[in-house]
Amino acid sequence: MNDITLSVVGNVVNDVDLRFTPSGEAVASFRVASTTRRFDRNNQRWIDGDTHYFTVSCWRNMALRSNAKLPSGGSCDTVNDSFSHLQG
């Protein structure tokens, strides 16, 4: 299977919302903002580009860890894999 792996580096913009399914599995959701940057060689400075917002959902142990370790405003590196879901 040719899955696409996507990494997003950014800042958490809201508190983690931790919920549980009827069967007791943990599900956490939070939003991540990521701003593109490029270096302007003519002016010798960094230029901010567009900011993109992603909703991240993660399950089970990753959900519990996310709830415990991701404060709003903190930075994170999110990798989309079989345990998480990114929605932009």
PAMARKE-42965 format. One record per residue: x, y, z negated of N, C-alpha, C in turn. Coordinates in steps of 0.05 Angstrom, whole numbers, plus 5000, padded with zeros to 4 digits. Layout:
N
XYZXYZXYZ/...
# end
This chain:
88
501749765000500050005000501850255000/501150445016502750695018501350915003/501750924977500551134960502251384962/500951614959502351874959502751954930/505252014923505852114896506152414898/504852564880504852854880505752944853/507753114852508653244827507853534827/506853624804506153904800507554004775/509154214778510454334755509054604750/508054644726506654894720506054924691/504055094685503255144658500455054653/500054934629497354854621495755104615/493355134627491855384624489455354605/488855114595486755094576487354864557/485954844535486354624516485554364529/486854154521486253884531483553804521/481753704539479153614531479253304529/479353194505479552904501476752794496/476052594512473452464509473852164509/471752014502471951724502469551614518/470151404534468051274549466351104530/464051014538462450844521463850594512/465750494528467350264520469750334502/470050594496472150674478474850764490/474950774517477450854530477651164529/480151254523480651544522480951664550/479751894554480052044579480652344572/482852454582483552734576483452884602/482553134601482553314624483753584616/485253704634486353974630486954094656/487454354657488054494682490954584681/492254574704495054664707495254874729/496655094723497155294743500055284752/500455284778503155274789503455494810/505555654807505955884825508455824842/508155854868510455814886512356064883/514956014887516856234886518856184908/519956404918522056394938524156614932/526556564940528656764935528956944960/528757204956529057404977531957484978/533457384998536357434999536957725005/535157865019535658145026535658315001/533758264983533458424959534558294934/535658044937536957894915535157864891/532657784897530757734875528757524883/527457414862525357204866522757344871/521157224890518557324897516457114890/514457194874512257004868510356984892/509456744897507456694917504756644905/503156484918500456424908500556234884/498556264867498256084844496055884851/496655634847494855414852493955284826/491455224824490355104799489554814805/490254634787489554354790488154254764/486154094767484953954745486253674743/487253614720488553354715486853184697/486452934704485052744687486952514683/487152424658488852194652487452014632/488151764632486751554617488451414597/487151294578488351114558490551244542/492851124540495051224523496051494533/496151534560496951794571495052014562/492451954560490452144551491052224522/491552024506492052074477494652244474/496752174489499252324487498852614498/497352644519496852914530495453084509/493452974495491953124475493853214452/495753044445497453104423499753284430/500653294455503153434462502953664481/500553724492500353934512498754174501/500154374490498654604482497954784505/495854934503495055124523497255334526/498155394551500255584555503055444557/503255194549505755054551506254954579/508754894585509454804612509254494613/508754394637508654104640509454034669/510153784672510753664698508753434701/506953464719504853264723505453104748/505352834746505752664768503252504773/502152524797499752374804500452084809/499351904793499851614798497351464792/497551204788495051044784493651104758/494951244740493751304714492551584711/493051754731492052024729490852114755/489352334754487952424778488352724780/489252834802489553114806487453214825/486153434818484153554836484853844839/485253944863486054214867483854384877/
# end
